[in-house]
Amino acid sequence: MFNAEGQRLLKKLRKEAKEAIFIIEGKKDKEALESLDVDADFFLLCRQNKSLQESAEEISQKYKRAILMLDQDKQGKKMEKMITHYLQRNGVKVNRRFGKRLLRLANSNTIEGI
């Protein structure tokens, strides 16, 4: 499915999953990442009955690192910008590159489309 660059990226993602929480939009995104053998703690933004600010505060109580794996549509980009701001304000180091690179390599705008 993925070329050599994609396989290297997946290997890095699997390693990072041991130390960071993966922030995703929904259940189908989680299923897509798990199908790639990414064993991580996932935080599903769309399953929360909280604001992004409250979600960021909750995440920061347990994690110091987060990997954003959000869709690159209009809504996903807006959520990415906002949650990044709130997480960083709460002392969480945020990685947005993994998600964007994975989507580019899969030729998809959505995580569930991988």
C-alpha positions in Angstrom: 0.0 0.0 0.0 2.7 2.5 0.9 6.1 2.9 -0.8 9.4 2.9 1.1 8.9 6.4 2.4 5.5 5.5 3.6 6.8 2.4 5.4 9.4 4.5 7.1 6.8 7.0 8.2 4.6 4.2 9.6 7.5 2.8 11.5 8.2 6.2 13.1 4.5 6.6 13.9 4.4 3.3 15.7 7.4 4.3 17.7 6.0 7.7 18.6 2.7 6.0 19.6 4.4 4.8 22.7 5.0 8.3 24.1 2.2 10.5 22.6 -1.5 10.6 22.3 -3.0 10.6 18.8 -5.7 13.2 18.3 -8.2 12.3 15.6 -11.6 13.3 14.6 -13.7 10.2 14.9 -14.1 6.4 15.1 -13.4 5.7 11.4 -10.1 7.5 11.7 -9.2 5.3 14.6 -10.1 2.2 12.7 -8.0 3.3 9.7 -4.9 3.9 11.9 -5.4 0.6 13.7 -5.6 -1.2 10.4 -2.1 0.2 9.8 -1.0 -1.4 13.1 -0.7 1.9 14.9 -1.2 0.9 18.5 -1.8 4.2 20.3 -3.9 6.1 22.8 -6.5 7.9 20.7 -8.4 11.0 21.6 -11.5 11.3 19.4 -12.5 15.0 19.1 -15.9 14.3 17.7 -16.8 12.0 20.6 -16.3 14.7 23.2 -19.0 16.9 24.7 -16.5 19.5 25.4 -15.0 22.5 23.7 -11.6 22.2 22.1 -10.1 24.2 24.9 -11.5 21.8 27.5 -10.3 18.8 25.5 -6.8 20.3 25.4 -6.8 20.8 29.1 -7.9 17.2 29.7 -5.2 15.9 27.3 -2.5 18.0 29.0 -3.2 16.4 32.3 -2.0 13.0 31.0 0.3 13.7 28.1 3.2 16.0 27.2 3.2 15.1 23.5 0.4 14.9 21.0 0.3 13.9 17.3 -2.5 15.4 15.3 -4.0 13.2 12.7 -6.8 15.4 11.4 -8.4 15.5 8.0 -7.1 18.3 5.7 -10.6 19.6 4.7 -11.8 23.0 5.9 -13.2 21.7 9.2 -10.1 19.6 9.9 -7.7 22.5 9.3 -9.7 24.8 11.5 -9.8 22.2 14.3 -6.0 21.6 13.9 -5.2 25.3 14.3 -7.4 25.7 17.3 -6.4 22.5 19.2 -2.7 23.2 18.5 -3.1 26.6 20.1 -4.8 25.2 23.2 -2.5 22.3 23.6 0.7 24.4 23.3 -0.8 26.9 25.8 -1.1 23.9 28.2 2.5 22.8 27.7 1.9 20.0 25.2 4.3 19.5 22.4 2.3 19.1 19.2 3.4 17.2 16.0 1.3 18.1 13.0 3.7 16.8 10.3 3.0 13.1 10.7 -0.7 13.4 9.8 0.0 15.6 6.8 2.7 13.4 5.5 0.7 10.3 5.9 -2.2 11.8 4.0 0.0 13.0 1.2 1.6 9.6 0.8 -1.8 7.9 0.8 -3.1 10.5 -1.7 -6.0 11.3 0.6 -7.5 14.3 2.4 -9.1 12.2 5.1 -7.6 9.9 7.7 -10.4 7.3 7.2 -9.5 7.3 3.4 -6.1 5.9 4.0 
